Amino acid sequence: MDYVLRRATPEDAEAIVLMHTAAHEESYGHLLSPGFFAERRRSIPERVARRRPYLDVPHPRIFAEDANGEVVGLADAGPPRHEDSPFPLELYSIFVLARAQGSGLGKALLEAALGDSPAYLWVLEENVKAQAFYRRQGFTFDGGRGNLPPEWESVPELRMVRDRLRS
């Protein structure tokens, strides 16, 4: 299947939030409570309003559309959010809907967001599928540990780093 990658704009906020919501349910359905997902669906209008200015920045906010113009993936990177960051570039998130996984789209999104720059990311400790994807892209665990905020049910996460692009 063919995909078009492009930089997100504030006008894309609703489509991106809807896709992100679906991706969270697909990826984290076994890790977070049903109440968490109910709240995410309830808060879609507020999240769209918050996302619009977030998409109006110079940092990579990349998404992928399928042949029908539906958003099926996204990648988001920028300056580190933590003072002890190992590199000046953080991959904030990358998601590909299940129907587009295995197509190479995840790798294309990662490359569009990070290029060959050294970078780091946080991955849920129990998300072994994502961890395997990141390892294939040259990321390794560096010992960093943390927890998502309480509104994300304090799920444990691990830090992975990539000091250079590996083939």
N, C-alpha and C positions, 0 to 999 in steps of 0.2 A: 504494500500500500504506500502511496506517496503522501508526503507531508510537506507543508510549507512552514518554515521557521521564520519568525519575525520578532522584532522588538515590540514589546507591549506599550500601549498608550493608555491614558486615562479612560478613553472610550471603550477599552477592552475589559474594564474592571468586572462587569457583571458576568461575562462569559468565563473569565478566569476564576472568579470566586465559585461559580457553579461547578466548574471542572475540579477545582481544588477540593471542594466539599465532597464530591463523588470519589476522588482519589483518596482522600483521608479514610472514607468508609471502606474502600477496597483494600487499602494498605494496612490500616490499623484496626479493623473491625474486631480482631481477636485480642487486641491490646487495651482498648479503652471501652468504657461502659456505654450501654445504649443511651443513657442520659446525656453523655458527652455529645454524641452525634445528633440527638434531638435538639440540643442547644445550638449546635453548629448550623443546623437547618433553620432554626427559628431566627438566628441572627444574620442570615444572609443579607437583608437590606442594609443593616448597619455595617457589615463587613465590606460590602460593595462601596459604600460611601467612604470608608477609611482607606480602601485600596486605591481609589482614584488618584489622590496626591502621591501615593507611594509609587505609582507607575510613571510619574512625571519627574524622573530623575535620570542622571546620566549613566548610572550603573546598569549592567545587563539585567533586564527583565525580559526573558525570551519565552515565547510560547509557540506551540505547534498546532496547526490546523490540519484536519484531514481533507480529503477531496470534497466533502460536503460543507466545508467551512466551520466544522465543529472543533472546539479546542479539545485536544487529546493529550497534551503534555505541557509542562512548563519547567523552567529553570530560572533560578533567582540567585544572584551573587552580588557581592559588594564588599565594602570595608568591614573589618572585623567588628563584632559586637562585644568582644571580651577583651579586657586589658592584657590578659596573658596569652593572646593569640600567637600561634607559632609562625604565621605568615600574614601579609597585609591583604589577603583576599580570602573571603569565606563564601562557601556555597551554602546559602541559606536554605534552599529547598530545591528538589527536583522530583517531579511526579510525572508518571505516564500512566494513563488509564489502562486497565488490564487488557482491553481489546487491542491495544497498540504495543503491548510489551512483546519483546522478542523480535522486533522489527529493525532494531538499530537506532530507534528514535531516542532512547535514553542517552546513548553515547553521543549522538549528534547534538542533543540539548546541552550535555555537559561540556562538550567542546565549544559550543557557541557561547556559553556563559563564562568559561574559565580560560579558553585557549590553552596554551601550554604553561601557564603561570603556576608557580607553587600555590597551593591552596589547602584549606582544611574545611572540615564539615563535622556536624554532629549527626549521629544515627542512633535510632532507638536500639537499646541493648538487645531486645528480643526480635528485632527485624532482620533476621538472618538473610533473607532474600536481598534486601538492599545492601547489606554488608558484602555479600558475594559480588553484587554489581560493582560496588566501589572498589573492591580488591581487583577486579578485572580491569579497572580504569587506572590502576597504579596507586591507590590509596592503601595505607596501612594504619593500624591502631598505634597511637603514641602514648597510651596510658591515661589520657584525659578522661575524666568521668564527671557526670553531672546528672541533674534531673530537670525535666521540663517543669514549668511553673505549675502551681496548684490547679489552675483552670484547665491544665492538660493532665491532671491527675498525677502529677509528679512522677511520670514514667521515667525510668533510668535511661540515660543515653551515654554514648561513648564517642570520643573524638578520633577522627581519622585524618591523616595528612598525606599530601602528595608533594614531594619536593621538586619533582620535575615530571614532565610527561614521559611515560614509558610506553614503548610499543609492544 
